[in-house]
């Protein structure tokens, strides 16, 4: 069996990436439509909404992917990132009933559950020796206030001090603030003081209130999502951000979504990673939803990399799109594939069949299969280790 050794990687994003990107762009031949985008980048012009629509309509997917990959290579070379994490979904009981969600249950459902602090810690203890991050999102529990999560995070920090806590979507934060009669800032500050490391960024869906009124009526508004993340960034809590595509949105609404995140990222420098993932459809939850093909998923990832210059990392979320497409995505602008995960409910209840048994060695192999260098990172992208095969020891024959 192959063993792995790690060596420290001192640098993350290349500070000269824009200059290096321009050099790479000049060395390529581009079609007429793509040359329009390339010229704007070479002239330091900010890509706008019309440019985004042009990228979404570009007929040559491979040329689009090449442009996105040059962006990624200028930023990170051939590095691709992953981490050692576990998902623990604390409850599936939710006061909302978003049409796209297969995870939510009402409090009287036979399969409704709520993990007490002790139950949660017992679950986490199974994985604690192998992970350095716990990712926790769940339903909007009708009774849990900020005090519940303060106790939970304090206990995690005390009993598993090596584990980083990435938890709570924007709507969960809003719900806690309302139940606790606190401001968003006070709620986030208390959670941070209790041990919260970062926000996972889920729940953005599409930042268009007309779409949200259909697919997730009752959730936070588009502006509230942005404001909650702005507040988190302002108190020193970094976050990821997401986009759920393939429901009922248009290409124009996707571009608006991406540019809103880009603008906030430019102001706060608080977004670590953008995570676009397709709706996993069935015939009951949202029958009018689109079906995102593999090509469309790669297109969204590529366009995201090209437009989102204020957000360092683009994730190919393998829990949603699978290992094979994640490998391809690493050549279409993505530079991150999430982590070991170990267990996950939300995507798998929606239809994901991605394996939950991958260890760091298997993730490293996935990255190498894509022609990239595997890099293990921490939650907030400040510590990195390169994973390389350890050469087998040559044993002398016995006399």
N, C-alpha and C positions, 0 to 999 in steps of 0.2 A: 504494500500500500504506500502511495506517495505521502511523504511527510512535508510539512510546511514550516518555514522559518520566516520571521518578519524583520524588516529593517525600517528604520524611521525615515519618513519622507518629510523633509523640512518645509517644502513649499506647497501651496495649494494653487490658486489661480495665478497665472502669469500676469504680472502687472503691466507688461508691454503687449498684452494680447491684441489690442486694437491695431497697433503698428504691425505686428506679425500677421494678423489677418489680412491687412491690405496687401502685404507682400504676396501672400498665397493667392489672393483674388486676382492679382495682376498676372499670375503665372498660368491662369486657366482661360479657356475659351468658353464663352457663355452665349446662350441663345439670346435673341433680341429681347424677349420678355424679361429674362433674368438679368440681362445687362442693365436694365433700368434700376433694379434693386442694387446691383453691385456698384453702379456709379454713385448712387446716393451714399452707400457705405464708404466708398473711397473719398467722397467729398465731405464726410462727417455730418451728413444730413440725417436727422432723426426720421426713422421710418414711421409713416402715418397710417391711418385707417385704410386709405386706398391701396397703399402698398401691401397691407395685410390681406386684403381681398385678392390682390394680384397673386400673392403667394398661395392662397388657398385654391385659386383657379389654375395654377401653373400645370400644364398638361404633362410635363416631363417630371415625374416623381423622383427619378434618380438624380436629376440635376438639382432639384430642390434639396434632396438629401445630401448631395455633395456640398452645397453651400452651407447647410446646417452643420455638417461634419467639419468643415473648415473652421467655422466658428468655435466648435467644441475643441478642436485640436489647438487652435490659437490660445484658448483659455487654459486647457489642461493637458495638452499633448495627447498621449494615448491612454492616460489614466482613466479608470472607471471605478466608482466607489460603491461600497456596501458596508453594512454594519451588523453587529451581533445583537439582535433585539427579539423581543417577544411581545405579542399583542395580548392584552387582557381586557376584554370588554366588560365593564363593570355592571351593566344592566341593559336589558333589552326593553324595559318598560319605558314608554314614552307618551307624553301628553299630546304629541303631534301624530299625524298619520300621512307622511309624505308619500305621494303616489309611486315614486320610484323605489321605495325602500322595502326590502324583503326581510329586514332584521327586526324592525319594530314590532312590539307586542303590547296589547292593552294589559292592565294590571290583573285582570281576571282570566287571561288566557292560560291554558294548561301548561304551555311551555314558557311562560313568563318567568324571569329570574332576576334577582338582585343580590349581588355579592356583598355581604357585610365586610367590614374592614378586615376581620379575621379570616373570612373566606378568601378574600382577595389576596392577602399575604400568604395564605397557605398555597394558593395557586401559583403565585409568583415564586415561592420558594422552590418549586419543582425545577425552575429554569435559572434561578439566580446564579449558580456557578458558571453558567455558559453564556450569559448575556450581560451587556452593559447599558441597555436601554429597555424601558417598558413603555409601550405605546397604548394609551387607554382613551378610548372614546366610547360613548354609549348613548342610550336614550335619555330623554329629559325626564328624570324621575320626579314625580309630583311632590315628594317630601324632602329630598336631600338638599340641604342648604350648603353654603360655603363651609360651615363648620365640619360637615361630613368629609369634604375633600381636604380640608386642613389636617384633620386627624389622619386620613389615609396617607397623604403625602409625607407628613411628619414621621409616620411609622415606617414607610418605605425608606425614607432617608436614614432613619436610625438603624433599621435592621438590615438594609442592603445599601450601604453608603456608596458602593461602586456603581450603582444603577442610576442612570439619568431618567428623569420623568418627563416624557413628552405626552401631554394629555389635554383633552377638552377642545372641542370645536368652538367656533365663535358663538353659535347659537346656544351651546351648553353654558358658556360664560354669561351670555345674556340672561338665560334662564336662572342661573345661580344668583346673579345680581338682583333680579326681580324678586325671587323667593326670599333673599336675605335683606332686602331693603337697602341695598348698597349701590354705589355708582360702579360703572364698569372698571374704572381705574382702581378703586378701593378693593374690588373683588380680585382683580388680577394681582395687585400688590400683596394682598394677603396670601393668595395661592403661591406666588413667587417666594414669599418669606417662609412658607411651609415646605418648599422644596421643588416646586414646579420649575422645570428647566426650559421648556419651549412649548409652543402650540403646534399641533400637527397640521393645521390649515384646512382640515376637511370642512365640508358644508358650504363651500363657495357655490357649488353647482354651476349655474350661469348667472353672472352678475347683471341680470336684466329682470326688472320686477314684473314685466308681463309674462315672461317664462316662469318665474318663480311662483306666480299666482296660480299656475296650472300644475306644476310638478311638485312644489313644496310649499303650498299655501300655509301661512302661519309662522313660517321660519323668519329669521331676521331678514331685513331688506338688504339690497345690494350695498347701500351706503352704510348700513349698520355693520355688515361684515368688514368693510374696509376700515370703518372707524374703530372697531374692536381691535383689529390688528395694528392699526396706527397707535392706539393706546398701549398695547403690549410692547411694541417696539420702543415707545417713548420711555417706558420704565425698565428697559433692558431685557425684555423677554423676546428672543428671536422666534420666528415662526416659519413654517412652510406655507404654501398656498396651493390651491387646487383648481381644477376645472372638470366638471362632469359634462361630457359631450355625447352627442348621439341620442338625445331625447327629442325635443321639438325645436331646438334652436337653429338659427340660420348661421351661415358663415360670417355675416356681418356682426351678429351678436357674439360669436366667438372672438372676433377681433376686438370688439369693444371690451370684452372681459379681460383679454390679455393686456390691452393697453391700460386699463384701469389699474391692474396689478403692477405694471411697469412704472406707472406714474407714482404710485405710492412707494414702491421700492426705491425709486430715485430720491424721494423725500426723506425716507427713514433709514434706508440701508438695512432693514430688518428682516427682509425675506431671505431665507437660506436657499430654498429649493422650490421649484414649481412642479406640481404633480398632476398632469392631465391624464384622465382615465375615462374610458368609454362606458356608457350605460350597458349593463348586461341584461338584455331584454327577455321578457317572456310575454305571454299573451294576456296576462291578467292585470299586472300592476300599471302598465302604461302602454296600452295596445297601439297608440298612435306613434310610438317612438320609432326613430330611425335605427337601422342596424349598421354599426360602424365596422367596415371591413378592415382587414389587416392593413391595406394600403391607406385607408383613411386615418387609422391610428398613427401610422408612420408620418403621414402628412401633418397631423396636428402637432406631433412632437417636433418635427423639423421647423414648422412655422414658429412654434413657441421659442425654439432656440434662437432663431434669427431675430425675432422681435424683442425678446426679453433681455436686453443688455444690462438691466439693473438687478437681475436675479442670477446668481452665479450658477446654480445647478438645475438641471432638468432631469427628472426621474422617469425612468421606464418602470412603472409600478407593476412588477411581475405578478403580484397577487391578483391583479385584474387582467393583465394582457397575456400572461403566461411566459414561460422561460424562452421559448423559441422566438417569439416576437420581441421580447426584451433584448435578446442578442442582436437582432436586426436593428433595433432602436438605437443601440450603442454606435451604429454607423449612420444614424440619421439625426444626430444632435444631442441625444441623451448621454449623460455621463454618470448616472446613478441607477442602481437597480433595487434599492431598499435594503432589506436584510434577511436574516435567517427566519424571522417571524414566528416559527414554531407552532403557533396556533392562531387562527383568525376566523371570525364569524361573519362579518358584514359582507365581504365580497363572496365568500363561499356560499352563503345562503342565497345570494343573488345569482349564483350559477358558476362561479369560478371553480376550475378543477386543477389549479396550480398546486403542485406538491408543497406540503408544509414540513417536509422532513430534511430540507437542505441544511447542511452545515457550512462552515466557512470554506472548507475545501471545495465543496460542490459549487458554491458561489464563485470562488476563484476560478474554477474550471469554466464556468459559464462565461465569465469575463474574458478569459483567455481564448475561448472559442470565437469570440467576437473580434479577436485581434487586438485586445486592449490589455493594459497592465492592471492587475487587480490591486485595489487599495482599500484596506479596512480603515474606516473613519469612526469618529465618535459622533454623538447626536448633533452637535452644533458645528461640525466641520472645522474643528480647531486642532485635532490630533489625527495623525495619519500613519499607517504602517503599510509598506508594500509586502505583498505575499508572493513569495517565489518558491519553486520546488527545491527541496533540500536534496542535494546529490546523495545517492546511496553510498554507504561506506563499502569500499572494496575489501573483501575478506580474503586473506591468504588461505590456500588449501591446507588442510591438516596433513602432517607428515604420516 
